[in-house]
Each structure stands twice: as C-alpha cells, then as structure tokens.
Amino acid sequence: MDIVLYNTKAKEKQVFLPIQRDHVRLYACGPTVYDRIHVGNARPLVVFDVLVRLLRAAFPKVTYVRNITDVDDKINSRAAERGISISELCEQTIFSFHKDCKALNVLPPDIEPRATEHITQMIAMITGLIEKGFAYEAEGHVLFSIEKMPDYGQLSGRSLDEMVAGARVEIAPYKAHPADFVLWKPSKAEIPGWDSPWGRGRPGWHIECSAMSAGYLGEEFDIHAGGLDLVFPHHENEIAQSRCAHGTAQMAAFWVHNGYVTVEGEKMSKSLGNFTTVEDAIQRHRGEVIRFSLLTAQYRAPFDFSDAALQQARTVLDKFYRAVSVADRADIITDLTLLDTEFITALADDMNTPLAISCLHRLAVEANKGQLASARQLLSCASVLGLLTDENWFAGEADNRKATFEIERAIEARNQARASRDFDEADRIRDQLAEQGIKLLDGPDGTRWERL
C-alpha cells in the first residue's frame, strides 16, 4: 500500500518513495533546551513518532534523526536569569525533555545529535559557502547572501519582499540585504564561543540543522519534518545553505509540517503566556491521554487544547482498554498487510489519524461483542499509533485514586491538628508529605496540593 504525504515543497499530497529503495532517512527539528516543553512543542514529537512507526512497519530500514539545540541566545539568557551555568541548564532541560517524551510514549530517535558537538562540521560548511561566493564576512559575522540564490523562497512560496515584511528578519547595518541571515556571529567572553577563521564565535541557528542532517543522513535525504512555524525562516534558510554548500537540487525530497496547537483559537506559545507545559498537563492527565488527544486532529490542522478535550480522550481510552482486555499482547501484528484495511488506508493517506481512530471505535464495538480477532486488530492498530501499551492501565488508576485519597486524608488530619493548635503535629504531616513529593498550598479557600 502506498503511503501518501502532503509535501510542503510541492503544495500537494504525493506518494512517498524513498531515494534509496529500502532505506528511509528522516530528520526532525528538536528542542532548544532552555525550558520545559509545552503541549504545542509536544505535538510534532507525537506526530512524527507516529510517522516513524508507520514507516518502520512499511520499509526495511528507517533512520530517524532529531537534534538538540544546546547553543542559543535564549539558553544564555535563561541561565543568567537562574544564576546557573549554561551546561547545567542544558543538562537539566535535556533530562526533563527525555522524561516528557517517555511520558508521551515517544520513542527515542535513532540519533540525537547535539549542536555543540558538531561545531567543526558547521565551520567547514560555512567555509565552503564563502569559497563558493554564497556567503560573506562583515563585522565579525558571516552571512548568507540570499541574492546569490535565484530560487530562494521555494518552500514557503512567497516572494522575497513578502518574506522580509513582518517576518523574523533581523535588520542590521552590516547586512548587504535585509534578508541575509547569520551563519556565524561573534561571542563575548561570558557566553559560549569557539575559535574559527572569523574569530571566536558561535553558529547561527539555521546552519546547525544543515550540518547535522548532512552528517548523518547525507546531502540529500527523504523527509525533513517540523512545525508549521519553521517553514520560514528556519527551513527556508536550511534549504538555501545546504543546496548551495553541496551543489544539490534539493535538501530533502519531502517537507512535512504539523499545524499549531491553539488555546481558544489562539496559537499556544511562551511569548503569549497561554501555554501548558507537558509536565503540568501530566499532573492532571496521563501522558497517553495527552498523546491520544493530540492525534484526534489531523496533523496539519489546528488542535485546540483544553481539559475538556483531554477528559474526552480519557473516556475513549478507557473504552479501548476494556475492549482489548481479552487479547494477548504476544499476538500483536506488525505486518501492515495483515492489519485492518480501513485503518491502514486512513493512516497511509497523509496520516489521517481522526479517520484511523474511527476505525478503532469500530473494532472496539466488535471486540465487545465477543469477536477476539477484532480485539487483536484493535491492539495491533493502536500500537502503530503508540497507544494501548499500558498493561496496567486500570490498576494504575486504582493506585492513583488510593494515593489521592491518602494525601487528602493526611491534609484533613493536618487541618484538624491546626484547629486544635497542635502545630507540631501539623508541621510533621506537612513535612511527611513533602518527603513524598507533595507540596501543600494554604489559602483563603482551604489547602490545595501539588506534586513537586
């Protein structure tokens, strides 16, 4: 069965065929590690995890690379705000990122390169661009000259004037053209920097992904994935510098972009302050609930995040888990040709997860009527979506209810101790809960609690 994907470059859905017949090479832009990821950041992680699972079921070999940006001005600023070293901030954030990915059942990529480990490759690529006349030095910076690339802008499909107007383009006097972008910039003594032919400095954002993707996947590869907000300038500039550095007709054959997560119709973002971190969402909902909820919308369409949507997702997952309770997990089918035809047809059509999920509902109804084969199909199809993997789904819920009951009982005992002016006992209960990772928040409306 053919897999069809919407190719941003072609502005249409196309049948996906890898450049090398039996080897799919995919690169996705990973996090800039200055803060915890929010649910909007989680969407591409989940979406492209499903894509990789589908590709691995369809092709003999898939190499998935997802980078980590660990050199960036946001990182420098956040480390200074917190009064910790840049390396300490990065390690803490990477640890938290991996923890969030695990909670969302996002499989690790085959390769997870860090930008700081590939500075030599970036310097080599920049040197080549200068030698070929595509880049120039100016006041300690090295910039890419967009006027040297006649078809610049083919990914976004916008003219140069349209791209410059109102876009994230830094205006600087040392630029030959306002849209020229930075490949290398100088570093002051207090921020990270590396020796280069142009002085001590650090790479620009775009060159990082070009160097790492070429190093692990080749000068041309199959799929480059990322959020819709990366089309311009990030992906547009990746294409420009990669093609010019390597002399190739393309960087990636397919460009796949997911739509925004919104809150009441407005894009979720840290700049707007309307975001919910994955960590906070998991305090109220299981990671699989968040994952499933994100998959209820087609990946290119907006997804409006709300507690109501998550509650609905939980209800559906409970239904599916009950339906597969009679199936043996050892019988999970991994051969796409043996899976439910309607489900695979939906998923292969540009990852139409809403339609695929409707097939799961049908299989659940059949399973509840005693059809064991449908229960097996439901379990197998769900595994392609990274769902129904928790063998202790309901047992875990019972444990959570018991833990919540015990916490609330301890809070009530503390309240009684305070009312009796037995403050030593009240403090003892508070400290005991703190040791269990429970923080108490006293307020005019009573005592709330949250996990540390």
N, C-alpha and C positions, 0 to 999 in steps of 0.2 A: 504493500500500500504506500502511495506517495505521501510524503509529509510536505505540506504547503505552509509557507510563512510569509507574512507581509514584510516586504523588503523596503525600508525607508528610502533607500537609494533609488529604487525603481518606481516608488509610489504605487505599488500594487502587490498583490499576492502572487507568489511564484513557487513552483515546485522546487524543493530543496534537493540539490545534488552536491555532494562534497567534491572538492577539487581533486583529492585523492580518493579513489572509489571506496575504499574500505576504512578510511580514517577521517573522522570529523574533528576539526580544530576550532575551538570556540574561546573567545576572550570576553570577559565582562569587567566593567569598571567596578572596583571595590571601594571600600570606605576611606575617607580621610579621617585619621584616627585622633580627633581632638575632643570627641564627646560620644556619649551613648547614642546608638542609632534610634530613630523613631520609626513609627509604623510605615511612614512614607518611604523611608530607606529600606524597610524590610520587604516591600513589595517586589522590587527586582530580584532580591535574593530568593524569594519563594518562586516567582515566575520562571526564572532561568534555571532553578533547581528542577522544576517540572520539565522544562525543555531538555535539560541534560539527561534526565531519567528516560524521557521518550526516545531521544537519540541513541542512548545506550541500549535500549531494547530493540532498536531498528538497525544499528550498524555494529560491526565487529569491534571497532575501536573509537573511543572519543577522548580527546584531550581537552580538559577544561581548565583554563587559567583565569583566576580572579585576583587582581592585585590589591596591595595595601599601600596607600599613600601615607608615608610617615615623614615627609618633609613638606611643610606648607606653612604659610604665614599664620593661618588660623591656629595651628598647633603651637607655634611660637607664642602667640598672644595668650592662649589658654594656659599654657604652662606658667607664664609670667603672672597671670591672674591668680593661679592657685598656689604660687610660690614653690613649685616643684620643678625638677629638671625635665627637659623635653623628652629624654629617653624614658623617664619614669612615667610620664603622662602617656606616651605611646604604648608602653608595655601594659599599663593598666587598661587602656582603652581597647587594645587588641584582645586582651583576656576577656573583657566584658563582651566584645563583639562575638567572639567564638562561643561564649556562653549563650548569647541571644540566638545565634544560629542553631545551636544544638536544641534549644527550647522550641524552635520553629521547625525542627526536623529537616533543616537544610544541610545536605551532605557537604563535606569539605570539598573544595576543588582539587583537581589532581596536582596543581601547582599554585602556590600562593606567594608570589614574589613581592618583596618589599622594595620600594623605590630607592631607599638609601643603600641597598646592596647592589645597585645597578648604575651607579654614577659614571663609572668608566665607560659603559656602553652608551650612555647619554652624551658624554663628551665626544665620543667617537662619531656619533650620528650628527651632532652639531658641527663638528669639524668638517665632515663631508658636505653638509649643506652650504657652508661658507665656501669651500673649494669649488662647488658647482655653481656658485653665484646666486643661490636661493636665500642666503642669509647674510647679515652684515653686523659689524660691531658698532656700538655707539654708547659712549659714556659708561663703559664697564658692562654694558648689556650686549647680548647677542639677540637679534630679532629676525624673524622670518619675514621675507618680503612677499606679501600676498600678490603684488602686481606682477611678479615673475611667474605666477601660475594662472594661465588664462581661464581655466575652468574651475577656479576656486568658488565654492558655494554650491556644488552639485548635490550634496547630500540634503541640505535644507531647502534647496530650490529657490533661494532668494538672491536678489542682486546684491552687489557689494554695498550699494548705498542703503538698501533696506536692512542689511545685516549690521551696519555700523550704527544706524539711527536707533537709539534707545536700547542697544544691546550692551552686554557686559564687555565693553571695549575700553581699555584704559587709555586715556588721552595723555600723551607725554611729548615734550618738545624734541626729544631725541629720536622720535619715530619718523621715518621717511613718509609713511602713510598711516593715518589714524588706526587702521585695522591690522597693521603689522603686529605680530604677537611675540611675546618673550620666550626665547629658548633657554637663556641663561641670564641671571641677574646677580649683582654683587651682594655680598653678605658682610654685615658689620661684625665686629669681634664677638659680640654676645649671642649671635644666632648661628645655627649650623652653616657650614661652608666647606667647600672642597677646592683644592688647588686645580687650576685649569689654565689653558693658554690665554684666557682673558682675565685672569686674576682670581682671587678667592671669591667663590660664589656658590650658588645653588641653582638647580634646574627650574625651569618653568613647569607649570602643571602638565601641559599637553605632551611635552617630549617624553615624560615618564612612561606613559602607556605605549607610545610608539616603540620605545627601546625595549620594553619588557615583552610586548606581544611579538615583536620580530625575533627576539632572542629565544623564545620558547615555542612559537608556532610557525615562524618563517615570515618572509617578506610579504607574502600573500597567504591569507587563510580564509576559512569558510564563513564564520559568523562573528560579528562584533556586537555585543549586547550592552544595553544600559537604559537609564531612564530617559524619558522624552526631553527633559530639561538639558540633557547633554548633547543634543543634536548640534546646537550652536551655542558657544564657540568650540567646545571641547572636541567633539567628534569631527567637526569640520576641519579643525586645525590638525588633528591627528592624521587625517587623510592627506592633507597638504604636505606636511613634513615627511610622512612615510613614503608617499609616492615619489616625491622629489629626491629624497635620500637614496631610494632603491631603484629609481627609474622604472617603476612598475605602473601598469594601467589601473590598478586598484590596490587598496589595502586589504579590505575584506569583501567577499562576494555578497554577503548578506549583512544588513544592518537592522537589528531588531530592537525596538524601543517599547518600554511599558508606559502606560498612562499614569497620571497623578493619583495619589490618594488625597481626597478632599475632606474637609470638615464643614458641613453645611454649605457645600458648593464651592468653598474656597480652598486652594491648594494648601495641604499641610506643609509647614516649613518652620524652621527655627527662627527665621527672620520675622515671621508674623506672630510667633509665640503661640500658635494654635496646634502644637504638636503633642503627641503622647509617645513617650519612649516605649520601646518594646519591654523594657524592664518593668515600667509602671503598668502596662497592659497585662503582663503576666501575673501581676499581683492580684488581678481581678478575674482573669480568664486563662485557661490553659493555652500553652503555645500552639497546640494542634487546632484549637478553636480559632485562634488568630490566623493561622495558615489557611484553614478551610474558608474562613470568611473572605480572605483576600482572593481566593480562587473562584468565588461566586460571581465575580465580574470578569468579562473577557479582558485579557491583559492590556489591550490597547485603549480600553475605555476607562473613564474615571471610576474610582471606587470611593464611595462616601463612607467614612469610618464613623461608627457610633457604637455605644454599648448595646443598643437595641439590635444592631446587625450581628454583634458577637453573641448575644443571647440566642438569637435565631439559629446561628451556626452551631451552638452547643446543643440545641434541641435536635437538630438534624443528625449531628454526630452520634448522639445517644441512640437514635433510631438505627443508624447504620451499625453501630457496635452490637446492638441486640440482634440484628439480623445475621451477623457473621459469627455469632457465638457458637454455632453448631459446626462451623468449618474448621478444618485442621490447617494450621498455618504452614505445615510442611508441604501442603498441596498448592501453594501459591504458584500461579502460572506466570512465567516471564516471557514466553513466546507471544509476540503481538498477534500472530496469525491465529492463535487459539483463544484470544480474549474476545469479549463481547464486541461484535462487529460495529454496532451503533456507537459504542463508547469510543473505540479506536478511531472510527471515521470522524467523530466530533473533535477529538484531541488532535488528530493529524491535520485538521482544517484550521490552521493558524491558532492552535491551542484554544479551541472553543471550550473552555472549562465549564461555563454555565450549561451548555448542552451535554457535555460529558457527565456532569453531576446529575442532570435529569435522568440519565441512563442508570446511575447508581440508585436513584429513587426507585426506578422500575425493578431493578434487581433485588432491592430490599423488600419490596412488596411480594415478589415471587418467593424469596427466601422465607419470609414469614408465613407463607402458605405451605411450607414444608419441602420446598424444592432445594435440595442440598447443592445441586450444581450451580444454582443461582447464587447461593451464599458463597461458594468458592469463587465464582466470577466476580462478585462484589468485592471480595477481599483482594483478589488479584488486580482488578482495575483500579481500586483505591490505592494500591501500592505504587502504581505509576504516578499518582498524584502526591505520593508521600503521606498518605492518610491511613487510618485504622491500623497503626503499627503498635499501639499500646495494648499489650495482652492483659494488663491490669487496670483497664480504663475505669471500670466501676468500683473496683477495690480501692483504687487511688482516690476516688471521690469520697468513699466512705472514710478513708483516713483523713482527708481534708476536713470533712464535716466534724469528725471526732476532735481534730486539733483545734478547729474554730470553737467548738463547744468548750473545750478545756481552757482556752485562752479567755473566753468570755466569763467562764465560771471564776477564773482567777481574778479578773477585773472586778467582778461583783464582790468577791471576798475582800479585795483591797478597798473598795468603796465602803464596805461595812466597817473595816478597820479604821478608816479615816473618820467615819461618822462617830465611831467610839473613841476618837482621838488616840488610837493606838498607832502612832505614826511609825514606830519601829517596825511593826508588822506590815504596814502599808509599804514602807520602803523595801522591806525584804521581798515582798511579792513583786514589786516593780523591778528590783534587781534580778530576781529569778527569771522573770520574763525577758529581760534584756539579755541575759545569758543564752536564752533560746532564740535570740534574734528578733524579739518583739519590742517595738518602741511604743510607749503609751503617750497619748496626746490629750492632756486635760484642757477642757474648755467650758464655756458657759452652758453648753448643751450636753455636758457629760464627758465621758472618756472614750476616745477613739483609739485604735491601734493600727500599726502598720509594720510590715516586715523591714528589717534593716537591710 
